[in-house]
Amino acid sequence: MKKVWLLMCAALMIVFIAACAGSGTGGGQEAGSDSGSSGGSSEGGGSDEGSSDGEIELRMSWWGSQARHDMTEEIITMYEEENPNVTINTEFSGFDGYFERMAAQASGGNLPDIMQQNFGEYVNQYAGEGLLADLGPYIEDGTINLEGVEDTVVESGQVDGTQVGIPTGTNAMMVAYNPEAFEGTDVEMPSNDWTWQEYMDITSGISEATGQYGVSYTEPDNFFEYYLRENGKAMFNEDGTGLGYEDDQLLADYFSMMKQQIDNEVSPDYSVVDQIQGLEDELITRGETSIHIKNWSNQFQTLQNTTDTPLEIAMMPGENNDQGMFQKPSMLWSIGENSEHKEQAADFINFYTNTVEVFEVIGGDRGVPIKPDVREALRESGLTEAQEKIFDYLDVVAENSSAPDTNFPASASEVLQALKDTDEMVMYGEMTPQEGAEHFRQEAESILSEQ
């Protein structure tokens, strides 16, 4: 939490600005009963002790694209229609700055009642400080119905055995690409079993054929984690006290591959990447690249909705991509330990998890639903073409992946920021790949030794 607390003073004013950004929702059409909350009305409409005679206000925060904001507001309206004594005031932003704002809220004991949390370093960080409520009792008493959800999915919301989050859906890294760009060329399209050499050949080949970037540039936090897993290693060791690999050549090789693509203008450098303003502004949506390796499967729908040409999905490259690939929660719903309305907040999480209409609105934007009956109902009622591709892709990944790594230490966000900072210096030529690999280890070990 060291970095979090250092940011608190600087971020404090953001809280007050952000608190005014969303101002609750109301009205709208009530969700129909034919395909609503599974398990009947006993699953919805719960309230906190002592709240039946009065109004309840909840605060809810999330990050995402404008499309996600709009869809979430619609879902909140649905919940408020079913629970007229509840008003949900909303706070949302892009991912950048989200956790800085939460750090300021945490310092004042004022975290939202319901918050979107990020699997891995951030949820571990907040849980480690006792800032997130234990959701186990609400699962046990049925307030949050997780019947039929795979144990591994439920457990992905646990930190040290405590249930601090409910997955919003399942998710996987992806490659999105534009098949039309490959028409009339002799360049092969990405596939579910392409190697790293094929990745280099295909991205450079389509760049030469189209005169555009061949592939988006991907910051190293998730991409290098995958690269390590594909090589049988991990970012952190088992107890989170050090890096999970000993040979710095792994990172040097990774840096060299990325640097080669930038130097050959197959992918953009940071001066271009830093100007991208969200999913709707990605290079593939602007028609400036043919292959996109930057986001997760839940974000495919937004990419497709903002692109005029049909896109397809493939798995990440590598000789052992079934070892590198993993399913994880797209994100998690958590409740602040400081919340005075935990039961009502848990009821909203239950509504989100079990209501078919919710996913008819949100689609795959927060991942494929974790409830089997909800997934089945959506397939029966009909998915959009983009949603069908997401669902089918997750089916493929489920059969060709391994368990996600969960051993992110409390200072993991600092380590990953050091990795990105080092990556930027290497890509700009301020360090050689080998120097960058050694520099990152020194930075990481320094951070991890102080936690």
Order of alpha helices (4+ residues) and beta strands (2+ residues): alpha-beta-alpha-beta-alpha-beta-alpha-alpha-alpha-beta-beta-beta-beta-beta-alpha-alpha-alpha-alpha-beta-alpha-beta-alpha-beta-beta-alpha-alpha-alpha-alpha-alpha-alpha
